């Protein structure tokens, strides 16, 4: 059985160019991940050729992990950016995602991924789910992606990356929080291709629509308002019971 630290070190190894952006939150569960069998992974609609692009995978939970493993088999460095912690009655179910990270760690150790391989940044598309988020007794572990959570467009260009492919389901535009990142990359001269696995569609040269408050200094504060920071890093805390006055409060 791997420890949390050992599993994280496999997914974010020392010496790999993109490890500094990996997030440890999903590797510190409050449960013991089982020794789950690793079944063959099949993702219909996933392209075979990526034209040397960096990749952003924005898919639900464990599916993002599995696509990251497939991309690792093709020479990419999967970089987990999952930033929700585990808790009982959670808004975002983290357990299957964490189990997938542990289950596939052994596969990653056997892959000859170069230290300077192109990155595949892994996100959980469920991160802003609002079901139960304001309900007392729920564990609110919603989170958002901020521009500082990923390398800048200038940094990508300095490492000869001038195109990015976004893999998601159901849309050709990125999620609102991610659009703040990808539009900055486009302004730095990086082209965007979007793969919609649900529709089986690949669209090149997608122009990201400008989100509200783009490049405004206070946008991060607005995006984080109402979210609950975990005391171990990442996001997650119990929604408190209402006070006797009938008003609840936010923590973090």
Helices and strands as residue ranges (DSSP letters): H 4-11, G 19-21, G 25-27, E 54-59, H 62-73, E 77-80, H 95-103, H 105-109, E 119-124, E 139-140, G 147-149, H 153-158, E 163-168, H 176-187, E 191-196, E 201-203, H 219-224, E 237-238
